[in-house]
C-alpha cells in the first residue's frame, strides 16, 4: 500500500489544534489529528470530503 503524505492545514492554530490531510492517493482523502499522528486515520471519498469542507463556508457566514 502506498504511504499517505500528510500536510498540516493552513488554518492551523498556534496551539496545535489542527488536522493533517493527505491527497496523494487517488480516490481517497485521508485525515488525521496533528497531535496524534500515530492514531486513527479517517478515509473519505472525494465526494464526502467536498461535502464536509463545503460546510465550513456556511458555518463562517452564520
Buried (B, 14 or more C-beta within 10 A) or exposed (E): EEEBEBEEEEEEEEEEEBBBBBBEBEEBBBBBBBEEEEEEBBBBEEEEBEEEEEEEEEEEEE
